Structure formats: structure tokens, C-alpha cells
């Protein structure tokens, strides 16, 4: 799951088509109309963050739809019991998209407490979360430890708070919670299946974290890269498999991060893939897509050079004209490869007509069923980086496959732009092969 963006200030029947900032707020009218042009439905709208009722509907649907509550879909993988989720990863952003003058530490803590409590009530198994750029105040700010005076500790309140919540819910041990307090909300834990999950704070490569530009001659002001290297080396020494979870993606089109840190991360992924790092996961964009890491900084784009995959999770929030959705991964608990990924969504266009029932979440697509034939992929092979590279090869020669991926990227939203021409096709394939700022910036933009 990713990007829930809970909005406690959501106002039913307020303007859902406002002209500034976040809509569905009592104080954000549309000055171009008399009255309200588009009343905010109870369950959310395309220019708004998630009301409580949408968040609850999404979480209530997880059990029945994924077979972890009332089993409704049996897995094709042998040995699947269909009784509970193994674990959940949440790739960040709990708090609404308010302007800074309407945010505070207390507001941020309220969103964190509310959502993690809902996760505990509705999701079986532990939840491993990472911090998003909206999960702090001021928004997107995290201070490197080597800043002078008390600047380096001015966000400790947040690390203490989330670490305490994760400990309280039983998802982290006291030792892991202490690590999260020390490493800006980041931690490295081995779950009950033997998978090591490394969560790290990607604000240290996010372009809007202005504190990262202080003393930029130091490539690792925060120390997060030294820390993650130490954790990965220890995992390699012990023969462990690792999932890395973060929020702001390292690659795609190069519009979100800054250059040097994502280049460092690319080198780290290259060094420890695929024998240690099994998969990488991000959120942030609210969209559903993937991108790839190759050896030698992608100097060769080939099947023999591809190393790892970044899965970018769809959002619960409809903001930015998207339907609401989440994803279930089917995982081999021997090597922690992914064998299928099922995406579920709710059609936000239907929300205004809902008067006696809540929103319906439904099955959208299977990754294997959608792309397996195009990649000529064996039915019993994991959906690894080689699979995804073959998918990009198929997309490079078949624009209809790119168009299909584009529909799924917006979770079948009626407001998603089309991608049907050769220029969009070429740009998308380039994004999918770009795991860092620099590589993404070489692609056609827009």
C-alpha cells in the first residue's frame, strides 16, 4: 500500500472542483461559480485526499479481495493457505496535501496514529512502513545529522513518534524501534519468514528537502547510504535476501529526486543485486508502474545486464485524477521472489452516485496474466528483472501494450491521459529503464 493521505478536514458537499490547493474543503470554494459546482461525495473525489470513509472501505476490502479474510481467490502457487497476509509494506505518505501554514507536528502525529491504528485493525500480519515526504512537518524536510547546533535533531519528535507507534502495534522490536529513532525513521529487520526488510528515508534525495543542499560536497550528509551499505553487507555475509522500501522513487523520469544520491543508490543496488536485494519498492507518484536497474549504470540495456526491479505502488488517495487502489504480491518465502502481483481498485467516477452503499473495490489485473505472454515468460518463473526487461522489449515494438500499461498506471481512471503514439511509447519505455535521476533526465520529458 502507498499514499493514503488521510484528510481529517474533508468536508462532504464542499467544492470538489476548487481552483487552489486541496479541494473538498469547506474553506476552498470555486470563485468562478455561484455555490458549489461539484459537491464532494462522502468517499472522495479526483482533486481531493482520502476521507476516513474511503480509507476504511479500502482496508475493509483487503481481506475478502485478497483471500486473507474470506478467501475468494486461490493462489496458483502451491502451499498457499489463503488465511492471512504474510506481511504488508506501506511505502509512505499518510498526511494530507495541506499548505505549510495548515500543518503542524501534532497534525502529522494525528494522521500517523490514525492510519497505523486502522492498519492494525484491518490487516493481518505485521506492517513494515517507511516515511514519505508528507510524513513530517515542515513537509518534505528532514535534517542531516551533521548540521550544526540543534538543526540535526529538529525532526527527532517524528522519528520518536513513529518508532513508538510501530513498537506499540507489535510490528517492530524494541531494538528495531531504537534503530528507527536513530536513522531518521529507517530500520533493518528480519521478518518471521526470514526476509530482511530495509526501510529508509528518501527525503535525503528528494528535491524539495532544501536541507540536503547544505554542505552538498559531502555525498552522504545524512549517513543513510553508509548505513544501508552496512546492512546489505551484513545480509550478504549471512546469506539473507532483502527487500528495500522507500517513498520517493530513485528513477523513472528524473523529476522527483536530485542527482548524486540516486546515483549512489543505483551503484548500491548494482553491487548487491540480484543475489541479496530481491526487490525494491517505492510510492510517491500515486501511480502504478515499475522501472529497472542495469549493470554498469545502464551502459548496456540488455537481458544479460538487467539486475533488479523497482515496483511503484498505486495510491489509496484519488488526488491527481486517479482511481483508488492497492496491490497484493504473491511471494515465494524461500527466495522472496514475486510470482504475481494483483492490483485492486475502486472507480472514483462512481462515488457521486453512491447514496446507500460505500465504494466497491474490485479486481483490476494480474501482472503475470497481463504481460506474461508478451514477455514469453514461463508460467512457473518469478516476475524478476529479466521478466520486466522482456516486457519493455515487447512494449518497444507494440504501442498497444504501452497503452494498456498506461491505463493500469492510472488504475483505469477516466481522467488519465492517453498514451497511444510513438513519442509516448518511446518515452515510457525509456522511463521504465531508468533507475536514477541522470538516466531519467536523458529520456524525453513530459
ZAMARGU-4260 file (C-alpha; in steps of 0.2 Angstrom, whole numbers, plus 5000, padded with zeros to 4 digits):
<rodrens>
0) 5000/5000/5000 | 5005/5018/4997 | 5000/5036/4998 | 4984/5035/5009 | 4985/5054/5013
5) 4971/5054/5026 | 4961/5071/5026 | 4953/5074/5043 | 4947/5091/5036 | 4937/5083/5022
10) 4920/5091/5020 | 4906/5081/5012 | 4897/5093/4999 | 4911/5105/4999 | 4918/5111/4982
15) 4927/5096/4974 | 4932/5107/4959 | 4941/5121/4968 | 4954/5132/4960 | 4968/5131/4973
20) 4977/5118/4983 | 4967/5104/4990 | 4948/5103/4986 | 4934/5095/4996 | 4937/5108/5010
25) 4925/5120/5017 | 4937/5134/5015 | 4942/5131/4997 | 4927/5136/4986 | 4927/5139/4967
30) 4926/5158/4965 | 4921/5156/4947 | 4904/5149/4951 | 4890/5153/4962 | 4888/5140/4976
35) 4896/5123/4973 | 4899/5116/4956 | 4904/5099/4961 | 4899/5093/4979 | 4911/5082/4987
40) 4905/5064/4989 | 4906/5055/5005 | 4920/5044/4999 | 4932/5055/4989 | 4935/5064/4973
45) 4949/5066/4960 | 4956/5083/4967 | 4955/5078/4985 | 4964/5067/4998 | 4956/5052/5006
50) 4942/5055/5018 | 4940/5042/5033 | 4926/5033/5024 | 4937/5029/5008 | 4952/5024/5019
55) 4941/5012/5029 | 4932/5005/5013 | 4949/5001/5006 | 4955/4992/5021 | 4939/4983/5024
60) 4941/4976/5006 | 4958/4969/5008 | 4953/4953/5017 | 4939/4947/5005 | 4948/4953/4989
65) 4965/4945/4993 | 4958/4929/5001 | 4966/4934/5018 | 4949/4937/5026 | 4935/4927/5017
70) 4945/4918/5004 | 4939/4922/4987 | 4954/4919/4975 | 4966/4904/4977 | 4984/4907/4973
75) 4992/4897/4959 | 5007/4894/4970 | 5007/4878/4979 | 5006/4879/4998 | 4996/4895/4999
80) 4983/4894/5013 | 4973/4909/5010 | 4971/4913/5028 | 4981/4928/5032 | 4993/4941/5024
85) 5011/4936/5027 | 5016/4955/5029 | 5011/4972/5022 | 5023/4985/5016 | 5017/5003/5016
90) 5028/5015/5006 | 5024/5031/5014 | 5013/5047/5014 | 5000/5047/5027 | 4996/5065/5029
95) 4986/5076/5018 | 4992/5089/5005 | 4990/5104/5015 | 5000/5121/5013 | 5013/5123/5026
100) 5003/5135/5036 | 4989/5122/5039 | 5001/5109/5045 | 5009/5105/5062 | 5019/5092/5071
105) 5003/5087/5080 | 4993/5086/5064 | 5006/5075/5057 | 5006/5064/5073 | 4987/5063/5072
110) 4987/5056/5054 | 5001/5043/5059 | 4992/5037/5074 | 4975/5036/5065 | 4981/5026/5050
115) 4993/5014/5059 | 4978/5010/5071 | 4967/5006/5056 | 4981/4995/5048 | 4982/4986/5065
120) 4963/4983/5065 | 4961/4978/5047 | 4977/4970/5041 | 4983/4953/5046 | 5002/4951/5049
125) 5015/4964/5053 | 5016/4981/5043 | 5033/4987/5038 | 5031/5006/5034 | 5043/5019/5028
130) 5041/5038/5029 | 5035/5049/5015 | 5039/5067/5011 | 5022/5072/5018 | 5025/5062/5034
135) 5034/5077/5043 | 5032/5095/5047 | 5038/5106/5038 | 5033/5095/5024 | 5047/5086/5014
140) 5060/5092/5027 | 5072/5080/5036 | 5089/5086/5043 | 5105/5078/5040 | 5114/5073/5057
145) 5129/5084/5053 | 5121/5100/5053 | 5126/5112/5067 | 5118/5115/5083 | 5100/5108/5086
150) 5097/5108/5067 | 5101/5090/5066 | 5089/5084/5079 | 5074/5096/5075 | 5064/5081/5067
155) 5068/5069/5081 | 5050/5071/5088 | 5044/5062/5072 | 5056/5048/5072 | 5052/5045/5091
160) 5033/5045/5087 | 5033/5033/5073 | 5045/5022/5081 | 5034/5021/5096 | 5019/5018/5086
165) 5027/5003/5076 | 5033/4996/5093 | 5016/4998/5101 | 5007/4989/5086 | 5020/4975/5088
170) 5027/4977/5071 | 5045/4981/5077 | 5055/4975/5092 | 5062/4987/5104 | 5079/4986/5096
175) 5072/4990/5079 | 5062/5004/5086 | 5078/5011/5093 | 5086/5010/5076 | 5072/5019/5068
180) 5074/5033/5081 | 5092/5034/5076 | 5091/5033/5057 | 5078/5046/5053 | 5063/5033/5054
185) 5074/5020/5044 | 5077/5002/5051 | 5083/4985/5045 | 5073/4970/5052 | 5071/4951/5048
190) 5053/4946/5047 | 5046/4930/5053 | 5048/4922/5036 | 5067/4926/5036 | 5066/4941/5024
195) 5076/4956/5029 | 5066/4972/5026 | 5076/4988/5025 | 5066/5004/5026 | 5075/5021/5023
200) 5070/5039/5022 | 5071/5045/5004 | 5069/5064/5009 | 5088/5064/5008 | 5087/5063/4989
205) 5070/5072/4987 | 5072/5089/4978 | 5060/5098/4990 | 5071/5094/5005 | 5081/5110/5005
210) 5091/5104/5020 | 5100/5092/5009 | 5108/5106/4999 | 5118/5112/5014 | 5136/5106/5013
215) 5132/5096/4997 | 5150/5092/4994 | 5148/5078/5006 | 5139/5065/4996 | 5132/5057/5012
220) 5127/5071/5024 | 5114/5060/5032 | 5124/5044/5034 | 5109/5034/5026 | 5120/5027/5012
225) 5134/5021/5024 | 5120/5013/5035 | 5111/5004/5021 | 5128/4998/5014 | 5132/4991/5031
230) 5115/4982/5032 | 5117/4975/5015 | 5134/4969/5018 | 5129/4960/5034 | 5114/4952/5024
235) 5126/4946/5011 | 5138/4939/5024 | 5123/4929/5032 | 5116/4924/5015 | 5100/4934/5018
240) 5088/4941/5005 | 5082/4959/5006 | 5068/4970/5001 | 5071/4988/5001 | 5056/5000/5004
245) 5057/5019/5002 | 5045/5033/4996 | 5052/5045/4983 | 5057/5034/4969 | 5075/5035/4963
250) 5072/5034/4944 | 5058/5034/4931 | 5058/5052/4923 | 5070/5060/4934 | 5058/5074/4940
255) 5057/5069/4959 | 5075/5066/4966 | 5092/5076/4965 | 5106/5068/4955 | 5120/5062/4966
260) 5111/5052/4979 | 5101/5042/4967 | 5117/5038/4958 | 5124/5032/4974 | 5109/5021/4977
265) 5110/5014/4959 | 5128/5009/4962 | 5122/5001/4979 | 5108/4991/4970 | 5120/4986/4957
270) 5133/4979/4969 | 5120/4969/4979 | 5109/4963/4965 | 5101/4951/4962 | 5109/4939/4975
275) 5105/4950/4990 | 5092/4963/4985 | 5077/4953/4979 | 5065/4968/4975 | 5064/4987/4978
280) 5048/4996/4982 | 5043/5015/4981 | 5027/5025/4981 | 5025/5044/4980 | 5018/5046/4962
285) 5001/5039/4967 | 5003/5028/4951 | 5006/5010/4947 | 5021/5006/4937 | 5039/4999/4938
290) 5057/5003/4932 | 5073/4994/4931 | 5091/4994/4936 | 5105/4988/4925 | 5124/4984/4927
295) 5137/4997/4923 | 5124/5012/4926 | 5114/5005/4911 | 5128/5007/4898 | 5120/4992/4891
300) 5101/4989/4890 | 5100/4971/4888 | 5093/4955/4896 | 5110/4950/4902 | 5113/4967/4910
305) 5097/4969/4920 | 5098/4967/4938 | 5083/4972/4948 | 5066/4980/4948 | 5058/4994/4957
310) 5039/4992/4960 | 5030/5008/4962 | 5014/5006/4972 | 4997/5013/4967 | 4989/5025/4980
315) 4973/5025/4990 | 4971/5044/4988 | 4962/5049/4972 | 4972/5065/4971 | 4979/5069/4954
320) 4964/5062/4945 | 4967/5043/4949 | 4956/5029/4955 | 4960/5022/4972 | 4970/5006/4973
325) 4982/4994/4981 | 4992/4978/4977 | 4994/4961/4983 | 5011/4952/4980 | 5012/4933/4978
330) 5029/4929/4986 | 5039/4913/4987 | 5045/4913/5005 | 5061/4903/5000 | 5069/4916/4990
335) 5057/4930/4992 | 5054/4932/4973 | 5037/4939/4967 | 5027/4927/4957 | 5012/4938/4953
340) 5005/4955/4958 | 4987/4958/4959 | 4980/4976/4959 | 4963/4981/4965 | 4954/4997/4963
345) 4939/5007/4966 | 4931/5018/4952 | 4931/5036/4959 | 4919/5042/4945 | 4905/5032/4953
350) 4907/5040/4970 | 4895/5054/4967 | 4881/5042/4964 | 4884/5032/4980 | 4870/5035/4992
355) 4866/5019/5001 | 4882/5009/4999 | 4900/5013/5001 | 4913/5012/4987 | 4917/4995/4979
360) 4934/4989/4977 | 4937/4976/4964 | 4950/4966/4955 | 4959/4975/4941 | 4973/4964/4934
365) 4986/4951/4937 | 5004/4956/4932 | 5008/4939/4925 | 4992/4937/4915 | 4994/4954/4908
370) 5012/4954/4902 | 5017/4936/4903 | 5013/4931/4885 | 5021/4947/4878 | 5037/4943/4888
375) 5036/4924/4883 | 5038/4920/4901 | 5037/4903/4909 | 5022/4900/4920 | 5032/4895/4935
380) 5046/4908/4934 | 5047/4923/4945 | 5042/4940/4939 | 5060/4946/4941 | 5070/4960/4932
385) 5073/4949/4917 | 5054/4947/4915 | 5052/4966/4916 | 5066/4969/4904 | 5057/4957/4891
390) 5041/4967/4894 | 5050/4983/4889 | 5056/4975/4874 | 5039/4970/4869 | 5032/4987/4873
395) 5046/4995/4862 | 5038/4986/4847 | 5020/4986/4852 | 5012/5003/4856 | 4996/4994/4862
400) 5005/4986/4876 | 5011/5003/4882 | 4993/5010/4880 | 4987/4995/4891 | 5001/4999/4904
405) 4996/5017/4904 | 4978/5013/4908 | 4983/5002/4923 | 4996/5016/4928 | 4981/5027/4932
410) 4970/5012/4939 | 4958/5014/4924 | 4954/5032/4929 | 4943/5041/4916 | 4954/5056/4918
415) 4971/5048/4914 | 4979/5055/4898 | 4981/5043/4884 | 4997/5035/4878 | 4994/5030/4860
420) 5008/5037/4849 | 5026/5033/4845 | 5033/5048/4855 | 5024/5042/4871 | 5029/5024/4868
425) 5047/5029/4867 | 5047/5040/4882 | 5038/5027/4893 | 5050/5013/4888 | 5064/5024/4892
430) 5057/5029/4909 | 5055/5010/4913 | 5074/5008/4910 | 5079/5022/4921 | 5083/5019/4939
435) 5091/5036/4943 | 5089/5055/4941 | 5103/5055/4927 | 5096/5041/4917 | 5078/5048/4918
440) 5083/5065/4913 | 5090/5058/4897 | 5073/5052/4892 | 5060/5063/4883 | 5052/5074/4896
445) 5033/5076/4899
</rodrens>
